[in-house]
Amino acid sequence: MSERIGELIDGRYQITSAISRGGMATVYSAVDTRLDRTVAVKIMHENLARDEEFVSRFIREAKAAAGLSHPNLVQVYDQGWNQGGVPAVFLVMEYIPGATLRDHLFAVGQLGAKEALEIINQVLSALTYAHHGGIIHRDIKPENIMITADGRAKLGDFGLARAVSTGNTLTADANVLMGTVAYLAPEQVQRGIADVKSDIYSLGIVLFEMLTGKKPYEGDSPIQIAYRHVHDRVPAPSTLNHAITRDLDSLVLHATAPDPGLRYQSAREFQEDIRKSLLLLDPNEQQLSLPLGIPEELRRPVRTAKTKREKSLGAKVNAQEAKPEISRPRMSNTSEIRRRTSRRVRRNRLIALAIAGVIGITGWYQLFGPGAQIAIPSVVGGTKKEAERTLEKLGFDITVAKSVFDEQIPKGKIISMSPPAGSRVSEGERISVVLSKGAERYKVPSLKGKSISQATIELANVKLVIGSAQSQFDLKIPKDQIISTSPAPGTMVKKNTQVNLLVSKGPELVAIANYVGKSSEQALNELTDAGFDVKQSDEFSDKFPMGIVIAQNPTDPELTKGAQVSLTISKGPEKIKVPSGIL
């Protein structure tokens, strides 16, 4: 991290020391030589700096982030592309003495409820302001929340949030993304999209970690963690920390609902519940301090043309009232009341009564009458029995539309539902679900001793195909029949997997010489080296000297390698013992 110390970035920012190094960038402290102030300079790693699409997107988003100004946001001052020295994409930010929330959690393990809620309250103030300006963070995690020396929380990295697209989240370097994936909302994982409710989900995960000291999901790879965000339900923090109250459980579970429609719909709504929980923790504190809240310009009511018009009309009315009253003949009380009650007033009363009646009837019909509708809870990721228990309690019928193979979702779990979770439907509505048959796998059949044509048919029957075919000699398997397969028989493989074959060329034929009349030692050595099984016998011969091959069987010019060859070896002429006394 020290290779840039002393370097002057963009002819203005003198690097003085390294602060930290992350998956995408290294952060340095620097001196702004133009304004003589300390700043933080984030320099992207070279592999990202070479990506033109990333650079243009990064600069565009950093410009938008630079327009944000809030006490709970890390202020962005400048951004650019260093041309004066080593090429680098950089971002200049407010220098904040302190540590990240990740550092704080590493030091203390888990936070108390009051401290955790106060931090979330401040971050939500920043998010309310940013969301009001149309900017989504997309990458909320403890590493992006700074805690200043005086305890103030500041949310940073708005400039990087959109530059690193979620479409690449699961394909980039696992070391870079392991931390980010732990806080991604299900819709970011599944569809690569993010909105206000995605930020709320991520902040709910941060709250879970602050209260328990652990992330809700752990895994060896980003894919495993992302899968659980999509198919599992974030557990209540009290399952890990029994000191946590139901009120805090409710905050986390509401913020991290898998269905975005069931989460808090805005950062302001989430913040209201956080502040209520803070009051429950400290009932004597009747009003929360607001220096870290929403800026005054967002709380001040907007002056509209309607307001001005109402004032203008009010002025006219006052002017009319100020006119001198013209004396008229005194009328009876009844006549005076009729005069004051104009036709327009009567009409307005009738309209108001009619509207009130319609609203009342509609409300009764939809809330209590035959048209009453209920929000469908999510059953995705659960089993059919679990879904039946959940939905039948609410008066819904459940039916399985179809079962399909899925590489990610285990067998028997629900992949999707229709209507989708969060939809409001009438009691008795039929909810159809799609069940997973698990990963599509087929067993490799035994093909030993079969021809290639037979193997092709058998593999097609189990949705597999023939891959490569190699041949070798085999003493036992006849020519053109299969010796073995790879993968081996019984192996479970994916659809259309190629099965490689090893086909027999039959026994190997080896040329054999005729050793009759030759040395038995030569014959034995050469035949053994050629792979034959040599059997020898001896007999007397008047024609061949001792040690010479008299006969060889078989006499074919080619034999199967390993075949038996019989040799008859001469013992020389047979000697006859002559009895003494005959000669």
C-alpha positions as CSV (number, residue, x, y, z in Angstrom):
1,M,0.0,0.0,0.0
2,S,3.0,2.3,0.4
3,E,4.0,2.5,-3.3
4,R,2.1,5.8,-3.8
5,I,3.2,7.6,-0.7
6,G,4.7,11.0,-1.7
7,E,3.0,10.9,-5.1
8,L,1.1,14.0,-6.3
9,I,-2.3,13.0,-7.7
10,D,-3.8,15.2,-10.4
11,G,-1.2,17.8,-9.6
12,R,-3.1,18.6,-6.4
13,Y,-3.4,15.8,-3.8
14,Q,-0.1,14.9,-2.1
15,I,-0.3,11.3,-0.7
16,T,1.0,11.2,2.9
17,S,0.1,7.7,4.2
18,A,-2.0,4.6,3.5
19,I,-5.2,4.1,5.5
20,S,-6.7,0.8,4.3
21,R,-6.8,-1.5,1.3
22,G,-10.0,-3.2,0.1
23,G,-11.1,-5.4,-2.7
24,M,-11.6,-2.5,-5.2
25,A,-9.4,0.3,-4.0
26,T,-6.8,1.6,-1.6
27,V,-7.5,4.6,0.6
28,Y,-4.8,7.1,1.4
29,S,-4.7,10.2,3.5
30,A,-3.5,13.2,1.5
31,V,-3.0,16.9,1.6
32,D,-5.0,19.1,-0.8
33,T,-2.2,21.5,-1.8
34,R,-4.7,23.9,-3.2
35,L,-6.9,24.3,-0.1
36,D,-4.3,23.1,2.5
37,R,-6.6,20.6,4.1
38,T,-6.4,16.9,4.8
39,V,-8.5,14.7,2.6
40,A,-9.0,10.9,2.0
41,V,-8.1,9.7,-1.6
42,K,-9.5,6.4,-2.7
43,I,-7.5,5.0,-5.7
44,M,-9.1,2.2,-7.7
45,H,-7.0,-0.9,-8.3
46,E,-5.3,-1.1,-11.7
47,N,-7.5,-3.9,-13.0
48,L,-10.6,-1.7,-12.6
49,A,-8.8,1.3,-13.9
50,R,-8.3,-0.5,-17.2
51,D,-12.0,-1.2,-17.6
52,E,-13.3,1.8,-19.6
53,E,-16.9,1.0,-18.9
54,F,-16.2,0.9,-15.2
55,V,-14.3,4.2,-15.3
56,S,-17.0,6.1,-17.1
57,R,-19.8,4.7,-14.9
58,F,-17.7,5.4,-11.8
59,I,-17.1,9.0,-12.7
60,R,-20.8,9.6,-13.6
61,E,-21.9,8.2,-10.2
62,A,-19.2,10.0,-8.3
63,K,-20.5,13.3,-9.7
64,A,-24.0,12.5,-8.5
65,A,-22.6,11.6,-5.0
66,A,-20.7,14.8,-4.9
67,G,-24.0,16.7,-4.9
68,L,-25.1,15.1,-1.6
69,S,-24.4,17.1,1.6
70,H,-25.6,15.7,4.9
71,P,-24.0,15.4,8.4
72,N,-24.3,11.6,8.2
73,L,-22.8,11.2,4.7
74,V,-19.1,11.2,3.9
75,Q,-18.7,14.2,1.6
76,V,-17.3,13.6,-1.8
77,Y,-15.1,16.5,-3.0
78,D,-13.6,15.5,-6.3
79,Q,-13.0,12.7,-8.7
80,G,-11.0,12.1,-11.8
81,W,-8.3,10.3,-13.8
82,N,-4.7,10.9,-12.8
83,Q,-2.8,11.9,-15.9
84,G,0.3,13.4,-14.4
85,G,2.0,10.2,-13.1
86,V,1.0,6.6,-12.8
87,P,-2.6,6.3,-14.4
88,A,-5.2,6.0,-11.7
89,V,-8.9,6.5,-11.2
90,F,-9.4,8.3,-7.9
91,L,-12.1,9.8,-5.6
92,V,-11.4,12.5,-3.1
93,M,-13.5,12.5,0.1
94,E,-13.8,14.1,3.4
95,Y,-11.1,12.8,5.8
96,I,-12.8,11.3,8.9
97,P,-10.7,10.5,12.0
98,G,-12.1,7.4,13.5
99,A,-12.8,3.8,12.4
100,T,-15.3,1.9,10.3
101,L,-18.2,0.1,11.9
102,R,-16.5,-3.1,10.8
103,D,-13.4,-2.1,12.9
104,H,-15.7,-1.3,15.8
105,L,-17.5,-4.7,15.6
106,F,-14.2,-6.5,15.3
107,A,-13.0,-4.8,18.5
108,V,-16.2,-5.3,20.7
109,G,-17.9,-8.3,19.1
110,Q,-21.5,-7.1,19.4
111,L,-23.1,-3.8,20.3
112,G,-25.7,-3.0,22.9
113,A,-29.3,-2.4,21.7
114,K,-29.1,1.4,22.3
115,E,-25.8,1.9,20.6
116,A,-26.9,-0.2,17.6
117,L,-30.2,1.6,17.2
118,E,-28.5,5.0,17.5
119,I,-26.1,4.1,14.6
120,I,-28.9,2.8,12.5
121,N,-31.0,5.9,13.2
122,Q,-28.2,8.1,11.9
123,V,-27.6,6.0,8.8
124,L,-31.3,6.1,8.0
125,S,-31.2,9.9,8.2
126,A,-28.5,9.8,5.5
127,L,-30.5,7.3,3.4
128,T,-33.7,9.3,3.7
129,Y,-31.8,12.3,2.4
130,A,-30.1,10.4,-0.4
131,H,-33.3,8.5,-1.5
132,H,-35.1,11.8,-1.6
133,G,-32.5,12.9,-4.1
134,G,-33.1,9.8,-6.2
135,I,-29.8,8.1,-5.3
136,I,-29.7,4.4,-4.1
137,H,-26.6,3.2,-2.3
138,R,-26.7,-0.5,-3.3
139,D,-23.7,-1.6,-1.1
140,I,-24.5,-0.9,2.5
141,K,-22.2,-2.8,4.9
142,P,-20.2,-2.1,8.0
143,E,-17.1,-1.3,5.9
144,N,-19.0,1.6,4.4
145,I,-20.1,3.1,7.7
146,M,-17.6,5.4,9.5
147,I,-17.8,6.1,13.2
148,T,-16.2,9.4,14.0
149,A,-14.3,10.2,17.2
150,D,-17.4,11.9,18.7
151,G,-19.6,8.9,17.9
152,R,-21.3,10.2,14.8
153,A,-22.1,7.6,12.0
154,K,-21.3,8.5,8.4
155,L,-22.3,6.5,5.4
156,G,-19.8,6.5,2.6
157,D,-19.0,5.0,-0.9
158,F,-22.1,6.3,-2.7
159,G,-19.7,7.0,-5.6
160,L,-19.0,3.3,-5.9
161,A,-22.4,1.9,-5.2
162,R,-23.6,1.8,-8.7
163,A,-20.3,1.8,-10.5
164,V,-19.8,-1.9,-9.5
165,S,-22.9,-3.4,-11.0
166,T,-24.8,-6.1,-9.2
167,G,-24.9,-8.0,-12.4
168,N,-21.2,-8.8,-11.8
169,T,-21.6,-9.5,-8.1
170,L,-21.4,-13.3,-8.3
171,T,-18.8,-13.6,-11.0
172,A,-16.0,-11.4,-9.8
173,D,-13.2,-12.3,-7.4
174,A,-14.6,-14.1,-4.4
175,N,-12.2,-12.3,-2.0
176,V,-13.5,-9.0,-3.1
177,L,-17.2,-9.9,-3.0
178,M,-17.6,-12.1,0.1
179,G,-18.3,-9.1,2.3
180,T,-20.6,-7.4,-0.2
181,V,-22.7,-10.5,-0.9
182,A,-23.4,-11.0,2.8
183,Y,-25.6,-7.9,2.7
184,L,-27.3,-8.1,-0.8
185,A,-31.1,-8.2,-1.0
186,P,-32.7,-11.2,-2.8
187,E,-33.8,-9.1,-5.7
188,Q,-30.2,-7.9,-6.3
189,V,-29.0,-11.5,-6.4
190,Q,-31.8,-12.8,-8.6
191,R,-32.4,-9.9,-11.0
192,G,-29.5,-7.5,-10.5
193,I,-31.9,-4.6,-9.6
194,A,-31.9,-2.4,-6.5
195,D,-34.2,0.2,-5.1
196,V,-35.0,1.9,-1.8
197,K,-36.1,-1.4,-0.3
198,S,-32.9,-3.1,-1.2
199,D,-30.9,-0.5,0.9
200,I,-33.4,-1.2,3.7
201,Y,-32.7,-4.9,3.5
202,S,-28.9,-4.4,3.6
203,L,-29.2,-2.1,6.6
204,G,-31.4,-4.7,8.3
205,I,-28.6,-7.2,7.9
206,V,-26.2,-4.7,9.4
207,L,-28.5,-4.3,12.4
208,F,-28.7,-8.1,12.8
209,E,-24.9,-8.2,12.9
210,M,-24.5,-5.4,15.4
211,L,-27.0,-7.1,17.8
212,T,-25.5,-10.6,17.5
213,G,-21.9,-10.1,16.4
214,K,-22.5,-12.5,13.4
215,K,-23.8,-12.3,9.9
216,P,-27.1,-14.3,9.4
217,Y,-25.5,-16.4,6.7
218,E,-22.0,-17.8,6.4
219,G,-20.5,-19.8,3.5
220,D,-17.3,-20.8,1.7
221,S,-18.2,-18.9,-1.5
222,P,-20.3,-15.9,-2.5
223,I,-22.6,-18.2,-4.4
224,Q,-23.5,-20.1,-1.2
225,I,-24.3,-17.0,0.7
226,A,-26.3,-15.4,-2.1
227,Y,-28.3,-18.6,-2.4
228,R,-29.3,-18.4,1.2
229,H,-30.4,-14.8,0.9
230,V,-32.8,-15.8,-1.9
231,H,-34.1,-19.0,-0.4
232,D,-33.9,-18.7,3.3
233,R,-35.5,-16.4,5.9
234,V,-33.2,-14.2,8.0
235,P,-33.5,-15.6,11.6
236,A,-34.6,-13.5,14.5
237,P,-31.6,-12.0,16.3
238,S,-32.9,-13.4,19.6
239,T,-32.1,-17.0,18.3
240,L,-28.4,-16.0,18.7
241,N,-28.7,-13.5,21.5
242,H,-31.4,-14.3,24.1
243,A,-31.1,-10.8,25.6
244,I,-32.7,-9.3,22.4
245,T,-36.3,-8.2,22.8
246,R,-39.2,-9.0,20.5
247,D,-39.3,-5.4,19.5
248,L,-35.8,-5.6,18.1
249,D,-36.6,-8.9,16.4
250,S,-39.5,-7.2,14.7
251,L,-37.3,-4.4,13.4
252,V,-34.9,-6.8,11.8
253,L,-37.5,-9.2,10.4
254,H,-39.5,-6.4,8.9
255,A,-36.5,-4.8,7.3
256,T,-35.2,-8.2,5.9
257,A,-38.4,-9.7,4.6
258,P,-37.6,-11.7,1.4
259,D,-40.5,-10.0,-0.4
260,P,-39.7,-6.3,-1.0
261,G,-43.4,-5.5,-0.7
262,L,-43.4,-6.7,2.9
263,R,-40.4,-4.6,4.0
264,Y,-40.4,-1.0,5.2
265,Q,-41.3,1.0,2.1
266,S,-39.0,3.9,2.9
267,A,-36.1,4.8,5.1
268,R,-38.3,7.3,6.9
269,E,-40.7,4.6,7.8
270,F,-37.9,2.4,9.1
271,Q,-36.5,5.3,11.1
272,E,-39.8,6.0,12.8
273,D,-39.8,2.5,14.2
274,I,-36.2,2.8,15.2
275,R,-36.9,5.9,17.1
276,K,-39.9,4.3,18.8
277,S,-37.7,1.5,19.9
278,L,-35.1,3.9,21.3
279,L,-37.9,5.5,23.4
280,L,-38.9,2.1,24.7
281,L,-35.3,1.6,25.8
282,D,-35.2,5.0,27.5
283,P,-38.8,6.2,28.4
284,N,-37.4,9.3,30.1
285,E,-36.0,10.5,26.8
286,Q,-39.2,12.0,25.3
287,Q,-37.6,13.5,22.3
288,L,-34.7,12.3,20.3
289,S,-31.9,14.8,19.4
290,L,-32.3,15.9,15.9
291,P,-28.9,17.3,14.8
292,L,-28.2,14.1,12.9
293,G,-31.7,13.9,11.4
294,I,-33.2,15.1,8.2
295,P,-32.1,18.5,7.0
296,E,-34.4,21.4,7.7
297,E,-35.2,21.9,4.0
298,L,-36.7,18.4,3.7
299,R,-38.8,18.9,6.8
300,R,-40.1,22.3,5.9
301,P,-43.5,22.2,4.1
302,V,-43.3,23.1,0.4
303,R,-44.9,26.3,-0.7
304,T,-47.1,25.6,-3.6
305,A,-49.2,27.6,-6.0
306,K,-52.3,26.3,-4.3
307,T,-51.2,27.9,-1.0
308,K,-50.7,31.2,-2.6
309,R,-54.0,31.0,-4.4
310,E,-55.7,30.2,-1.1
311,K,-54.1,33.2,0.5
312,S,-55.3,35.3,-2.5
313,L,-58.8,34.1,-2.1
314,G,-58.7,34.7,1.6
315,A,-57.6,38.3,0.9
316,K,-60.6,38.8,-1.4
317,V,-63.0,37.3,1.1
318,N,-61.6,39.7,3.7
319,A,-62.0,42.6,1.4
320,Q,-65.6,41.7,0.7
321,E,-66.3,41.3,4.4
322,A,-64.8,44.7,4.9
323,K,-67.3,46.4,2.5
324,P,-70.0,48.4,4.3
325,E,-73.2,46.5,4.8
326,I,-76.1,47.7,2.8
327,S,-79.3,48.1,4.8
328,R,-82.0,45.8,3.7
329,P,-85.5,45.1,5.0
330,R,-85.4,42.8,8.0
331,M,-86.5,39.2,7.1
332,S,-87.8,36.4,9.2
333,N,-85.3,34.0,10.7
334,T,-86.4,31.2,8.3
335,S,-85.9,33.5,5.3
336,E,-82.5,34.5,6.5
337,I,-81.3,30.9,7.0
338,R,-82.5,30.0,3.5
339,R,-80.7,32.9,2.0
340,R,-77.4,32.0,3.7
341,T,-77.6,28.3,2.7
342,S,-76.8,28.6,-0.9
343,R,-77.4,26.0,-3.5
344,R,-73.7,25.3,-3.8
345,V,-73.4,24.6,-0.1
346,R,-76.3,22.1,-0.3
347,R,-74.7,20.5,-3.3
348,N,-71.4,20.2,-1.6
349,R,-73.0,18.6,1.4
350,L,-74.7,16.1,-0.8
351,I,-71.5,15.3,-2.6
352,A,-69.7,14.9,0.7
353,L,-72.3,12.6,2.0
354,A,-72.2,10.5,-1.2
355,I,-68.4,10.3,-1.1
356,A,-68.5,9.3,2.6
357,G,-71.1,6.6,1.8
358,V,-69.1,5.2,-1.1
359,I,-65.9,5.2,1.0
360,G,-67.7,3.5,3.8
361,I,-69.3,0.8,1.7
362,T,-66.1,0.2,-0.2
363,G,-64.1,0.0,3.0
364,W,-66.6,-2.4,4.5
365,Y,-66.6,-4.5,1.3
366,Q,-62.8,-4.7,1.0
367,L,-62.0,-5.1,4.7
368,F,-64.9,-7.0,6.2
369,G,-67.3,-8.0,3.5
370,P,-67.1,-10.4,0.6
371,G,-64.4,-8.4,-1.1
372,A,-62.0,-8.5,1.9
373,Q,-58.4,-9.1,0.6
374,I,-55.4,-10.6,2.3
375,A,-51.7,-10.1,1.6
376,I,-50.2,-13.4,0.5
377,P,-47.1,-14.3,2.6
378,S,-44.0,-15.7,0.8
379,V,-43.7,-19.5,0.9
380,V,-40.8,-19.7,-1.6
381,G,-38.0,-21.8,-0.3
382,G,-40.3,-23.9,2.0
383,T,-41.8,-27.3,1.4
384,K,-45.3,-28.0,0.2
385,K,-46.5,-29.0,3.7
386,E,-45.0,-25.9,5.2
387,A,-46.8,-23.8,2.5
388,E,-50.1,-25.6,3.2
389,R,-49.8,-24.9,6.9
390,T,-49.1,-21.2,6.3
391,L,-51.6,-20.5,3.5
392,E,-54.5,-22.7,4.7
393,K,-54.6,-20.8,8.0
394,L,-55.4,-17.6,5.9
395,G,-58.1,-19.4,3.9
396,F,-56.1,-20.0,0.7
397,D,-56.0,-23.2,-1.3
398,I,-52.6,-24.4,-2.6
399,T,-52.0,-26.4,-5.7
400,V,-48.8,-27.6,-7.4
401,A,-48.7,-26.2,-10.9
402,K,-45.7,-28.2,-12.0
403,S,-42.5,-29.7,-10.7
404,V,-39.2,-28.8,-12.5
405,F,-35.5,-29.6,-12.1
406,D,-33.4,-26.8,-10.5
407,E,-29.7,-26.8,-10.0
408,Q,-29.8,-24.5,-6.9
409,I,-33.1,-25.3,-5.1
410,P,-33.2,-28.7,-3.2
411,K,-35.8,-31.3,-4.1
412,G,-39.2,-30.7,-2.6
413,K,-38.7,-26.9,-2.0
414,I,-40.9,-24.3,-3.7
415,I,-39.2,-22.3,-6.5
416,S,-42.0,-19.7,-7.2
417,M,-45.6,-18.9,-6.5
418,S,-48.5,-17.3,-8.3
419,P,-49.9,-14.8,-7.5
420,P,-46.5,-13.5,-6.1
421,A,-46.0,-12.9,-2.4
422,G,-47.3,-9.6,-1.2
423,S,-50.3,-9.6,-3.6
424,R,-53.6,-8.9,-2.0
425,V,-56.3,-11.5,-2.9
426,S,-59.6,-12.7,-1.6
427,E,-60.0,-15.5,0.9
428,G,-60.4,-18.9,-0.8
429,E,-58.1,-17.8,-3.7
430,R,-56.1,-20.7,-5.2
431,I,-52.3,-20.2,-4.9
432,S,-50.2,-22.2,-7.4
433,V,-46.6,-23.1,-6.7
434,V,-43.8,-24.6,-8.7
435,L,-41.9,-27.4,-6.9
436,S,-38.2,-28.3,-7.4
437,K,-37.3,-31.8,-8.4
438,G,-33.8,-31.0,-7.3
439,A,-30.8,-31.1,-9.6
440,E,-31.5,-33.0,-12.9
441,R,-29.2,-36.1,-12.7
442,Y,-29.1,-39.4,-14.6
443,K,-27.4,-42.7,-13.8
444,V,-24.7,-43.9,-16.3
445,P,-25.7,-47.4,-17.4
446,S,-23.4,-50.4,-17.6
447,L,-22.3,-50.8,-21.2
448,K,-19.6,-53.4,-20.9
449,G,-19.7,-56.0,-23.6
450,K,-22.1,-54.0,-25.8
451,S,-21.6,-52.5,-29.2
452,I,-21.4,-48.8,-29.9
453,S,-24.8,-48.8,-31.5
454,Q,-26.4,-50.5,-28.5
455,A,-24.6,-48.0,-26.2
456,T,-25.9,-45.0,-28.2
457,I,-29.5,-46.2,-27.7
458,E,-29.1,-46.9,-24.0
459,L,-27.5,-43.6,-23.3
460,A,-30.2,-41.7,-25.3
461,N,-32.8,-43.4,-23.1
462,V,-31.3,-41.8,-20.0
463,K,-30.7,-38.4,-21.7
464,L,-26.9,-38.9,-22.1
465,V,-24.7,-38.9,-25.2
466,I,-21.6,-40.6,-26.4
467,G,-18.4,-38.7,-26.0
468,S,-15.0,-39.9,-27.3
469,A,-14.3,-43.5,-28.2
470,Q,-10.9,-45.0,-27.7
471,S,-9.7,-48.6,-28.6
472,Q,-7.3,-51.0,-27.0
473,F,-6.5,-54.7,-27.2
474,D,-8.2,-56.9,-24.8
475,L,-7.9,-60.7,-24.3
476,K,-11.3,-61.2,-22.8
477,I,-13.6,-58.7,-24.6
478,P,-14.3,-59.5,-28.2
479,K,-13.5,-56.9,-30.9
480,D,-15.8,-53.9,-31.2
481,Q,-17.4,-54.4,-27.8
482,I,-17.1,-51.9,-25.0
483,I,-14.6,-52.6,-22.2
484,S,-15.4,-49.6,-19.9
485,T,-16.9,-46.1,-19.6
486,S,-16.0,-42.8,-18.1
487,P,-17.8,-41.8,-15.9
488,A,-18.1,-45.3,-14.5
489,P,-21.5,-47.1,-14.4
490,G,-23.8,-45.9,-11.6
491,T,-22.4,-42.4,-11.5
492,M,-25.1,-39.6,-11.4
493,V,-24.5,-37.0,-14.0
494,K,-26.2,-33.9,-15.6
495,K,-28.4,-34.2,-18.6
496,N,-26.6,-34.5,-21.9
497,T,-23.3,-35.4,-20.2
498,Q,-20.9,-37.1,-22.6
499,V,-19.9,-40.6,-21.7
500,N,-16.5,-41.7,-23.0
501,L,-16.1,-45.3,-24.2
502,L,-13.1,-47.7,-24.3
503,V,-13.7,-50.2,-27.1
504,S,-12.0,-53.5,-27.5
505,K,-9.8,-54.2,-30.6
506,G,-9.9,-57.9,-29.6
507,P,-6.8,-59.9,-28.6
508,E,-3.5,-58.5,-29.9
509,L,-1.8,-60.6,-32.6
510,V,2.0,-60.9,-32.6
511,A,4.2,-62.3,-35.3
512,I,6.1,-65.4,-34.2
513,A,9.2,-66.9,-35.8
514,N,9.8,-70.6,-36.4
515,Y,12.4,-71.7,-33.9
516,V,12.8,-75.3,-35.1
517,G,16.6,-76.0,-35.4
518,K,17.4,-73.0,-33.3
519,S,18.8,-72.7,-29.7
520,S,16.2,-73.4,-27.1
521,E,17.7,-70.5,-25.0
522,Q,17.1,-68.1,-27.9
523,A,13.5,-69.3,-28.5
524,L,12.6,-69.1,-24.8
525,N,14.0,-65.6,-24.4
526,E,12.4,-64.1,-27.5
527,L,9.0,-65.8,-27.0
528,T,8.8,-64.7,-23.4
529,D,9.7,-61.1,-24.3
530,A,7.0,-61.1,-27.0
531,G,4.4,-61.9,-24.3
532,F,3.8,-65.6,-25.0
533,D,3.4,-68.4,-22.4
534,V,6.1,-70.8,-23.2
535,K,5.8,-74.5,-22.3
536,Q,8.8,-76.8,-23.1
537,S,9.4,-80.5,-23.1
538,D,12.5,-82.6,-23.8
539,E,13.1,-85.7,-25.9
540,F,15.9,-87.6,-27.5
541,S,16.8,-86.9,-31.1
542,D,19.3,-88.5,-33.4
543,K,18.9,-85.6,-35.8
544,F,19.3,-82.5,-33.5
545,P,22.0,-81.9,-31.0
546,M,21.2,-81.3,-27.3
547,G,19.5,-77.9,-26.6
548,I,18.1,-77.4,-30.1
549,V,14.4,-77.0,-30.7
550,I,13.0,-80.1,-32.4
551,A,9.3,-79.0,-32.7
552,Q,7.1,-75.9,-32.2
553,N,3.4,-75.8,-31.7
554,P,1.4,-74.0,-33.0
555,T,3.2,-73.1,-36.2
556,D,1.0,-70.1,-37.2
557,P,2.9,-67.0,-38.3
558,E,0.8,-64.8,-35.9
559,L,-0.6,-65.6,-32.5
560,T,-2.6,-63.8,-29.9
561,K,-0.4,-62.1,-27.4
562,G,-0.2,-64.2,-24.3
563,A,-1.0,-67.4,-26.1
564,Q,0.7,-70.6,-25.1
565,V,3.6,-71.9,-27.3
566,S,4.9,-75.4,-26.8
567,L,8.6,-76.1,-27.6
568,T,10.2,-79.6,-27.8
569,I,13.9,-79.5,-27.0
570,S,16.4,-82.1,-28.1
571,K,18.2,-84.1,-25.4
572,G,20.6,-85.4,-28.1
573,P,20.9,-89.1,-29.2
574,E,19.6,-91.6,-26.7
575,K,22.5,-93.7,-25.2
576,I,22.1,-97.4,-24.8
577,K,23.9,-99.3,-22.0
578,V,25.6,-102.4,-23.3
579,P,25.7,-105.3,-20.8
580,S,29.2,-106.4,-19.9
581,G,30.5,-109.6,-21.4
582,I,28.6,-109.3,-24.8
583,L,31.6,-107.8,-26.6
